[in-house]
């Protein structure tokens, strides 16, 4: 798993090298100056321009699932942004207890370099026990551990999408979204909670949808395709989405055998 | 504050608005959505509405309202959005002004008035159907509205500075009549009810709207925990899986519920902490799994921390709790008793909460009573006290509040109603006592309600009646008022201002209607309700006219009675257990009857209470009420309210209080009945209007009494039927039936026949009219039969006649088939639902299963075989019946199992046994009864009986059996047993059925294989049929092959049985039985041939066509015991299939055959036939002929004949071959066919073959005698003709 589970969050041991690295980075770069960030800013002020929806893809670390969807939706020409809701960006490390932890805002490129630098030769460890998923993919192939488990390629991809992972809760200023898609119930909860804590001023409704997607390469790819389909369906809705959302959800669930849930909040 | 100072902020807007819209009078605001405001302009204008409250608003705000009716939904949305922000802002501004100056600017007041109008309009949007997007925003507005108009509980604790809500009433530090916290809170209550209302009618809404509603409710409760007790039950009752009319995504509904509950769980409010268990249970039910457990644990940890923190602060309790410490403590005590179950405890608690809640606003109004003094002199004293005392008691506060509300006029009245309805009884009593201290010396001039009525009764009724009204008065009093919350409240609520707020209040908007406490409070007043009910029921037994005053009463109080349906249920349930008591009491001797007209005269004066009187009256009225009702209440509350026993004891007490009835009027039976009739009619008419379910038991009793009268029964029946669909009719019917039945049982020894006859009559005629008046698809009839207390004998006849759709004897109309379904459906549900009647119903079903009408039978058979047969208690009986029916039709002449089931059962069974024996004994006597093509050979055996059984009869008696066979193949044995001996018709019938049955069973059914293995005598055809069917579509299974082979080897030497299996036989086996196949009739052989050549998919054909031909030729009559004729026929059969036996096939097989030693007898014949079929074979045939010459064909006479024939036919092509013959043979040929000589000679001449041909040949041809005999010229002609004939060789052959 890319984004380490809740249990891991309580792990008191921080990665000292990581924090160093992020500290550096924070001083140098503003994540919002990345391409994606700028674009979001510019459009942030507008309320759901005519016919064009603004989407937000949210997962836990703004690394895998949300970025995969961001990338795909962006390529499809949708107006999309992506966020994470965790307290930190967490990536798998040498063991389940030693995740790589970064602050939100640390550019993907920096994380990439950092991981490449400290890539351990992990062949000694019983890898398949720790990361069965990644290990099974390419245990025999040559190359670095992080490359093999797909972390580095993922980060490479992310750098082409936007500059740095962004935290949902800290980016209320990004403006109004028409739809927020979360990929995990916990993330869904956090987004809803955050929306409830904001004081509604614009009285502009926002649709928040959750679609559970497992945190791995394959599922993220599948999830992104579904996300694209869902968003495209929503964008072409004639009239208010509030009227058809129930039917749309039911139909989508039936078609893709996925469980969805939605909620309505207000800006 | 610089009001209006920054009006310049919207200069152009202002100008625009000012010129187009001078501040309009409220009346014509509807016209404001003028075309001048197109969408974009409107939106621009709306966006300019900030939260800045300035004088300009007065000008602009009407636009806000008018935009709510704009055509463009975007404008409407923006209008609500702006309104929502503005609402809070206006309130904030008002609070500021009030707190600062103690008064409001006029413009602000006007703005507020507009805001209120806007509020009402938005409320309308929530209510009415419309786009969900708009309604969602309206919900958000309502949420804001509630939050703004209620005080923030402990603002400092929850919201840090800057994040607090824009406004709440706790921020009002001074009183102002426009922002009276009590009124505002009442308003908020209304808004909450609006939200709760949505959940109640959830099924009519879209899922998204419901999600929004739940979110809003959760938000309200999170911010205002006071509402928790009202919202929680509504949310708990809400079923996220419900099917709404417009579709809802249940996972999302479940999620929003879950979020709401989790939010509650995290909330530190005591009420929520107490209901923790319920919340946790609910959460687990909503989304079981680890995730929820984690959330629950987190929430618990959180609430524990908060609890600990608050315990640490206990020394200085938060200020907001201070004045209500006593109430809160009580509340806590109430809570500790139980959970949230609907018990008396909850009722109490709910009321406590409410009184606490409604008390809260008084907090900040320490000096508003100063204002009140002007308005209401009566209240002066108490308000003075209030100012003086810091530790004001809740009662005093209540009085203050009531005073304040009264001063409000109409607006206040509404709130007062709510307030009063929520006040706890004790507090109410205290209030009354308190106000009594200040009663004027002189008796109150206005007469209270009770007095009016009693006086009326007294004055209008005769002396003999005098006591009754008091009695009935009590009854009707509580009958008409039970909807009101608690016993002490009805008088105040309904009597104080009936004209003011009853007239105004739309019952649907009554905030109490959906108040969850309402049900609760019924429970709490149960003891009294029960008392009332027992009284009334008790009296109805003896006083049939009681309903008259009731209806009169109800007309007067339409509004409160509109609430009754709910409470009716309540009463009804509470009544049930007491029914026996009631009946015991009915022994009482008082059969007193009051002439009914009086009641109508009496009632009207009650209404004369004017709103102007209200404030004066109220205070004076209360005391007089309390003396009567409060006593009862006190008595009640002393008894432990949690013990239901008290309910039983109170009635006794009250009964003793009732005056003894001194004298009675005896009425004749006739009079009684006519009175009954009148009463019933009135009740019915009444509840047609008001749908008062509560009257069911009353009606039932009355009806039971007048059961003898046909008119009444007709009346009631019509009524029931008419109302059957809204369930009222059904319920009434059940009530009546149970009542009749109970009377029946109670009087068992005496008038048993009398009443049971009534029961039966009523039941049957009701059932009949249900059938007649409702469509067949209606389930009511079935439900009636299933639920009725007892089914009389005749009901089965009715049911049966329905099943067979009697009445339309010969033809079944369309509708009747549905009737049959209905009848059978009823039978089915009766069998399931009423075990004692199983067998009777089963008999009906079985009778139908052999019914002569196809329609009926088909349906019944389906029912019996598919459903009933699976029931363990029915299986045996059904099986037996089906077998008997089958055996009967096979052996009997006229079988009449259908008509008299019980009587026919025995003989049929006996015969069956007898025949069974006979079969085994006589088997040896009929050795060749085995197989016959169409069963005709059997016909002679049974011919005498044949005429007796018609086709339809046979069908009728066998269809059930066949249906059962599908379920239990072992039954097939019976079929085989009877098959051999059954008449032709029955056989045909069986033949028709068998394929379908066998197909259903499949080829691997062990029972069937067993039977095939040892098929009984005479069933060969059946077996063949089965085997055929089985192999029709798929390859036969190994089991069936083995079984059939066994059969073939042991008993049945007929190879035709093997035909269906041939395709799966290997080559050797086919070859071994091939002669037997050839020996079969041509048709069968064709079939066999087809199967042999077809083979199975994976093994290919057993024999190739060439092999088949060879096999045929290899047979000899002597060796294989097959007539030559049969072999020839087989050959012909092959040649007929020219697509299979192609030229190549023939070539191949002939090539092989020619090498056989000896050459097969039929060889030449086949060659001739082959050439016949394929003339192109001629070259090939010439080759064959040459080979034959080499084999000295002339030595085999049979073939030699054929050879010559062929040669003669194929001339001149055969000349080459002819010339190969030895001279001796050639001579013989020429001798036999002299006409060959000339063409042959000319052939030799033409080819100049004299030089190559041996001399002897030439001699035979006679060349040496006349060498120039054949002129060159005619040869071509001869050749031509020869060619021509050779193309038609068959013309001369054979």
Interface residues (C-beta under 8 A of the other chain):
Chain A: X6 X185 X186 X188 X189 X192 X196 X197 X199 X200 X201 X202 X203 X204 X205 X210 X239 X240 X241 X242 X243 X245 X246 X247 X249 X250 X253 X259 X260 X261 X262 X263 X264 X265 X266
Chain B: X73 X77 X80 X81 X82 X84 X85 X131 X132 X133 X136 X137 X140 X163 X206 X207 X208 X209 X211 X212 X215 X219 X246 X247 X248 X249 X251 X252 X254 X255 X256 X259 X291 X294 X295
